[in-house]
């Protein structure tokens, strides 16, 4: 059999340097026929797909080229069975949440480990000091990617030790080829973006005034007023709440605050260039790209310049070297985020359309109305966007070098060193007159300057020796042993002053003595020893065993843990008894125990095992400044590894020469000794909590991937790829009978609905249950028609109009979809091609974190709301009667507190999304020969084109999350720029 090898820099797949792939020709006609397919060599060991043991999925380069997405993880959405995706924002560079086969830890990010060309870069955790969120993967140009491999089970991830328990995503960048003349590639794409799911319909100016009149009519008792007509109530509203100085009160030329804050559309441009080739002993590739995006929110911007290089050299038949390097420069302009009133997205929802942007003299209208609560003085979003900004510059250097040396027959030494260095500067400038921070409320109202400098340095070095041999043409054996060292450093220095006398961003314009500083320095190390045994008999039966011993500096007294996996596969296709209908048939199973330290990849808890003393001063300094000391962290020297026990059973089954192929998989993962807060008795006098190993999490699921080619002819080809997954996560054991994670008025890190309790769904919603609107008076319970009603408990046998008297109850669902599906179809006819991809998530709930702004039941009389507040709220106002509404009678101040947390603001997240569609034309051979080009393709592409939601009341994106550094952010829409739809046109040229 002739085998052609080519190098893949998938990195340290088994910490042995790089992965090799080969193509196997069809079997001899005397045996069963099989199409050409890839043979994966792990650490130099031949591993035919029919003998592969691990469970993994591969996404090819065509999905990443000239994409309008700013990060790699966005492209994976819907393309990998068992992978669930959600985004914190449509603003490019924002953090995303990627979950593989369910959440496995109670603290830390649930994201998988990312490895780029052998460089272990972490879990995409948010490292920003001031930016609302930052995704470290945004530094990688997706166009430079050759493939992405998603590792899911213990057999695939075991040799990544403690950092692979959430799964591993391996990114392999493009390389040159040996014995190939130099080729050049250029591509560019331009796109226009708008909201992907735009159902948030605010009241117009006329609707706002009408609502104000209805609110006054409903509130006559509270106001001590009596109105004979709705017109009287409306005039009272205008006279009381809208000042006479607002000319819009008379002109009715209303302000559309969403147009003030947002661009009508967003523009995204990508430009990519590459050159690759090679001689007999050396191959190379050089590439560069520029990605430019002006998102929806005015003043926001994302620019990325990226350069990458790859060189491979064969010094001899026994010695070869490889180098991969990537540099990127990101310049990002963002805006104040979160729940703050300075967030322009928040303000565009709630500001009155009767408020003008500018005063008659052309200055910004900054004053709060006397009786109003719609805007704090100084918070006009147009002025905020112009005079308060956050600019960031992120430089990232990624590099890896590897060496393979066969120093004796069948024995090789491999070494790989990878490093990531990322200096980041974040600058926040706030001009005077914008008291975004309470410290700025000085009578002179000074400006504010904050300058954060962050440096992150990660490096890993692995060395291994492997022995490979084949005995009697039947027994293929590989033995591998090695060691890996990882070091991670984080340094931050932040200076700030609330007393700036000039808008120029330099501290020499700060008042003397007003500059404050703080710094964070973290350092942690991991050392690992690993081994692997792989045995293949007769190209039918494979056994793979792996073991790893890790020591991690962030743990307590016992820093070491032992982890392992054992797997096997049976290539049934090579058995004589298999019917000829099968073109491939492989059965696989594996079991293993992996370690995990969930907080290690997020900065701040690296010294969690130690008792720490803290000091707080009232002016930010030491010495003569007053302050107090105390125990900042009690530590826990007994803290040990989490242990995740993985069982995976799967198969590959092919028919019709693999034109129809099924890959079913079952998995069961139990995480024992999961880390979370433990609470000592109050009598101990504090501290109130410390981290301990206190829980058990159970993940169970089934996945199915179907690949089909229904039509295959010389002119026409139709291919289908479908994937689906069922996943459910339970919290089997916990140290508390119930833990809630929020408040009545939660912040960005809270989640008032998601709770934890032993025996319940992980993160199951636990809320006061909404019972609808009272249709008639019930004097026995003090209920009046139009009142908001709540079930008194989960039995749903009685109701009350007093929310505080209703007991919360379990709702049976969480923010984690039980079902995820993806469907891709591609049609090729001669030089034309068309493809589309659908994705869907089902059987889960999402929540509106901005509900008290979008509909507040009269709590804030001058704030704008969605138009349901007018058209779907109970009222008996003459001429506007609505007795069958879904929302309660709005009363000034909302005395019933119906706007606060209850299941009323929880929606079904079930949806189907047309994730991508592409139409392309590639010029034929005659054109190529006449022009000297080897490729010319033009195409139209759309992403996030259509979104269908099954809940008619869902007016925000169903793939939202409030943050990516904790599972608590999942499914929570939180004052963010929306996910975007893109229509683009591009061209690809090769010569």
Phi, psi and omega in degrees: 000132177271130181236128178253122183260146169217147187277138172239127178270058175288356173092219187263061183306317172233036181051042177234018172108269183225168180252140177251152177228147178226160175251129181259127179289168179300149177296160173305144182297345178285342177248187181291136183280141181214137179296159174300134178212165185281142173247115185272128178252112181263117182063027181087001178263129181293126181226089179299143177307330178289341177251005181296145184255322185284164177254117180207162178231147182239132176246124188277173189293331183298337179283344185254344187287130177053032181287147176283351180284146183271345184227156182296317188295332178297326183290332184286343184302119178086355184257352184231124177296133178087002179254126179246136187234141169209158188235144178281340185189156171276357178289124183301139182093357179285157183286148178238160176246121178240121184238125179253115176058041171088164180282137184244355183219158181269337179234163180079171180288141175278002183294155176284173174278135178253133178232122182243112180052041178087356181267119180277106188257002177101203190243028177066028182288153183282116181256009187286147173268320185238325179303143180306320171199158180215129180257112181301337180289348179291351179277348183265129177284115180301333182293341181274003188268133175274316179197160174232127179249126181255111179268134190241325191251179184295321182296324179284323191253356189303321184282001170270358172060225190293342187262359183253010185292333178270009187097166182226134175245116184256121181256123178249121180273165185291150179223167173276176180235147177292150175055045178226131179293158185296131178241145180242142179227139175221139176213151176211151180214139176234132183223157175244135185238146169213188185292135180283325180224091189252084181243004181276095184258110181276160177291140172285175180300315180296319179294322179298316179294318179297318178297319179302320177294318178296321179298318178294317178301316181293338190251023184302318180297316181290327182274344185069032182237158175229128181242137178275330181223164176293329178297322177297316179297320179295317179294323177299319178299312181296320181291325186274320191252337181253114183294151181293342180287345178277110183294334180297335177303332183252323183279334183058029171266084194290156176268128172262098187292334177291326175287330177294321186272324188253150168288156178293331176204160179254148181244134176229132179232140174229141177225129184225141179220141178210149175225131183214156179171196180170159174256203183292327186242348184224136173234156183210161168209134173238136181215157177209156179208156173227125180241125184231128182220128171250098186291184187295316184288126181302146182081345178279149184199150178218116178237131178228124173251127186226139176228135180221154182213147176217133179225133173235138183222131175261103180289329178198184177294341184252343187232130176216151182235158174213146178224133172231132181220144180214132174233138175220147175236119180247128172244120188230126173253125180233189185224168178299132185242196177070205185277354185301146178295344178282351178291115183295332177294318177296311183296326180293338177279318195256349182287145182292135175292350177271359177269129179276153179286320185239153170282165179305331181275003177094352176282162180291140176282100190250351188274141174286146176286147185303318183254019191250159175230018184278331182212136173279145179306133178090005186246027172300119187296331176296319177289321178301313182297330182272329190239004175219118187216161175235115178244138183226146174233123182237116174256133182228130177243121176239134179206145174216144174232142179222155180219137171239128181224116176269095188274350171203167185303127176070004182236128183230151174245134179233140176223137178222129175239128179229146182213149173230127176234127185224099170274133184229133175238127177241130183236126177241124182235127179231119180287156179299153183093001180232081187284064182295326176254144182299332179293347179271002185277017172304151184302332178275348174052066181286166174277178183225142175227133176225132183230113181248128177244119183236135176235127179238129179227118175240140171211148178222142181224121179238142177226136182213154173238133182232148176238128180227135179200157175237128183247133175055027179058015182234327190251110178256121186235137172227133172237135181219137175218147182191183182219147178225143177234132177234140176224140184223126182234142178222125178228130179224137173229124182236128175245145179203156176215137177262010184229060178272134181262357183213149182286342180295134190278062179225138186288349175293348176263009175274147175301143182301132178082004184264353184280126178247157183217154167212158183217150175229134178225120181230148182208127175217156188225146173225134177240135181224143173241133187222157178211156181212138173235127178231130182226129178237130180247122174056027180058024181238316190242129182234135172236132180229126179235137181224145178219146179213139175240120185242144170237132185231131187289343184279350182273178184278223184298318179265095185270350188256148176216149180249129185225152188203166171209151178222128182217163179209156176220154179230116178276087183295334181302328182275004175273143183291334185280351184289131179301152183291347179296336181274136173255347172197148180197111179227134174250138182222151175206147177208155175215142179194167178238120180248150176266160178207141170234096194294337184263356188297328184269009175235133188284135176134337184242017184296337180249029185299331183285349187255148173283126185236143176259135178243158179226136178232130177245155186280350178233007174093005181234182178251211175061238185283352180286140178289162179176193180210155178245161180186180179279111180281326180209125182287338181073166176207094181294347180269002181295129182232181183295142160290148179236120180252118181261116187252130167241130181223128177230124183209174183207158168238122183230122182237148178228160174054054180058038179065021172285346171227118187224135180241137174231090175273150180211136173242138177222153176216117183237126178242118177263114181256155180061033179298142187267133173198181184291137172246142189242110178288166179299145182301328183297344179291343178086007177102168357297166188281338182201162174206161181278140181209166176273104193226001190219164173229128182244136184240116176251133180217139181192174180221139179232150177216126174242133180237127175241132183215148172234085184297325182230131179215109178221181182294332183251338188226138179219133177233120179239148181230136170230119180234139176222145178215152182213141171247132182213134177220135182240128180243149173260100186286316183228145179203157184274354178237151175286335177199134173228120174260156192232041180188199183216178178296332182230072194287157175261188185294332181268355182265170172203098188291343184265324185281124184231166179233136175200143180298138179084001181251166173301140179298123179069026182298143179291133182226107191211159167297131188269125179287132182246003176099208187244136176294128180268345181207161177292145173224087184302330182296335180246005182070025182265136176243151178304134181096351180291149169288136181242147179226141174292138184291334176199186184290348178288339180056045178253346182212155183234162176214154174261007178253102186301326182290344178268352180273137180269137177294157182217158178287141185253355173081002178217163180231187179276000182261117182301135176284327182236133173233135180225154174214141181219122179239132174236137177228132179239130177233123176232110184052245183267000181262148173216146177217135180219154173212153179227131174250142173229153181207149175227138189219157174063059176202165180244150172232165184224150180264104179287351180249021186298327181287351174260324184280330174207116191238007173056034175093001183298326184233091192303334184257359178280144175283164183212177172291156186288351171298333178300329178272312191269347184227037175239142182293135173200153173246020178299133184299129181086350180230020185305137178211100185255356179247030186281164178267342182248152187285173176297122181280128180229139182306129180087349180047062183300336179281353184055030181294343180284345183278183193299126171198173182294352176304329185256020174251133182236157168291131180267000184306131182201160170234135184232130169283092190290322182203145172219138184218132175237125186223152173231127178249125182294147188279184186295322181299317178295318181297317181295323182285337182254345183082005178274150172256356174197135170214112182231132172243148186207159169244140182220145172227140176234145182053044189292315182225143176228121177250121178252145184273348177257114184295341181270359182279106183251012175232168188291131184285353177257027183279155164209155184273340176196166180245004182264005176204147177297340180296339179281349186296132173074017186242110176286130192216078168053041187245160170297138187288158171298142191253149171260140184233134169242122187220163176227139183214171179218142177235130182233134175228139180207000000 
